[in-house]
Amino acid sequence: MAMVVDVASWVLLTVGGFFVLVGGIGALRMPDLYTRMHAASVTDSLGAMLVLGGLVLQAGITLETVKLAAILIFMLFTSPTAANALASAALLAGINPGLAKPWRQEPRS
């Protein structure tokens, strides 16, 4: 049974680390603020959930599990809220989303 818990926790830790890595690369390669922020916020939520889930499995039923669960709940509430506040502040500051060029351009008159 302990071997199954160890394998499951390492799978969660590895997959969570992979998502954080891909999100970091995505945040570097995205063209504008809003797409970068989307990549970072999704990675922050999903990657943190998987990594903390793996740590909970490693810790077993102890006080550390309660602390990790509290951190997870705190991050799941604050990360989307912070991303929303950042996007609202960027819109109020006048930073427009980088929209794709129109498919058909209108002729100039």
MOCORVEN-V791158 format. One record per residue. N is the residue number from 1. RES is the residue in one small letter. SS is DSSP state (@ for helix, = for strand, . for the rest). PSI is psi as a letter, one per 40 degrees, with the letter a starting at -180 (none if undefined). Layout:
# MOCORVEN-V791158
n=N res=RES ss=SS psi=PSI
n=N res=RES ss=SS psi=PSI
This chain:
# MOCORVEN-V791158
n=1 res=m ss=. psi=d
n=2 res=a ss=@ psi=d
n=3 res=m ss=@ psi=d
n=4 res=v ss=@ psi=d
n=5 res=v ss=@ psi=d
n=6 res=d ss=@ psi=d
n=7 res=v ss=@ psi=d
n=8 res=a ss=@ psi=d
n=9 res=s ss=@ psi=d
n=10 res=w ss=@ psi=d
n=11 res=v ss=@ psi=d
n=12 res=l ss=@ psi=d
n=13 res=l ss=@ psi=d
n=14 res=t ss=@ psi=d
n=15 res=v ss=@ psi=d
n=16 res=g ss=@ psi=d
n=17 res=g ss=@ psi=d
n=18 res=f ss=@ psi=d
n=19 res=f ss=@ psi=d
n=20 res=v ss=@ psi=d
n=21 res=l ss=@ psi=d
n=22 res=v ss=@ psi=d
n=23 res=g ss=@ psi=d
n=24 res=g ss=@ psi=d
n=25 res=i ss=@ psi=d
n=26 res=g ss=@ psi=d
n=27 res=a ss=@ psi=d
n=28 res=l ss=@ psi=d
n=29 res=r ss=@ psi=e
n=30 res=m ss=. psi=i
n=31 res=p ss=. psi=d
n=32 res=d ss=. psi=i
n=33 res=l ss=@ psi=d
n=34 res=y ss=@ psi=d
n=35 res=t ss=@ psi=d
n=36 res=r ss=@ psi=d
n=37 res=m ss=@ psi=d
n=38 res=h ss=@ psi=d
n=39 res=a ss=@ psi=d
n=40 res=a ss=@ psi=d
n=41 res=s ss=@ psi=d
n=42 res=v ss=@ psi=d
n=43 res=t ss=@ psi=d
n=44 res=d ss=@ psi=d
n=45 res=s ss=@ psi=d
n=46 res=l ss=@ psi=d
n=47 res=g ss=@ psi=d
n=48 res=a ss=@ psi=d
n=49 res=m ss=@ psi=d
n=50 res=l ss=@ psi=d
n=51 res=v ss=@ psi=d
n=52 res=l ss=@ psi=d
n=53 res=g ss=@ psi=d
n=54 res=g ss=@ psi=d
n=55 res=l ss=@ psi=d
n=56 res=v ss=@ psi=d
n=57 res=l ss=@ psi=d
n=58 res=q ss=@ psi=d
n=59 res=a ss=@ psi=d
n=60 res=g ss=. psi=a
n=61 res=i ss=. psi=g
n=62 res=t ss=. psi=a
n=63 res=l ss=@ psi=d
n=64 res=e ss=@ psi=d
n=65 res=t ss=@ psi=d
n=66 res=v ss=@ psi=d
n=67 res=k ss=@ psi=d
n=68 res=l ss=@ psi=d
n=69 res=a ss=@ psi=d
n=70 res=a ss=@ psi=d
n=71 res=i ss=@ psi=d
n=72 res=l ss=@ psi=d
n=73 res=i ss=@ psi=d
n=74 res=f ss=@ psi=d
n=75 res=m ss=@ psi=d
n=76 res=l ss=@ psi=d
n=77 res=f ss=@ psi=d
n=78 res=t ss=@ psi=d
n=79 res=s ss=@ psi=d
n=80 res=p ss=@ psi=d
n=81 res=t ss=@ psi=d
n=82 res=a ss=@ psi=d
n=83 res=a ss=@ psi=d
n=84 res=n ss=@ psi=d
n=85 res=a ss=@ psi=d
n=86 res=l ss=@ psi=d
n=87 res=a ss=@ psi=d
n=88 res=s ss=@ psi=d
n=89 res=a ss=@ psi=d
n=90 res=a ss=@ psi=d
n=91 res=l ss=@ psi=d
n=92 res=l ss=@ psi=d
n=93 res=a ss=. psi=e
n=94 res=g ss=. psi=e
n=95 res=i ss=. psi=h
n=96 res=n ss=. psi=i
n=97 res=p ss=. psi=i
n=98 res=g ss=. psi=g
n=99 res=l ss=. psi=i
n=100 res=a ss=. psi=i
n=101 res=k ss=. psi=i
n=102 res=p ss=. psi=i
n=103 res=w ss=. psi=d
n=104 res=r ss=. psi=h
n=105 res=q ss=. psi=i
n=106 res=e ss=. psi=i
n=107 res=p ss=. psi=i
n=108 res=r ss=. psi=i
n=109 res=s ss=. psi=none
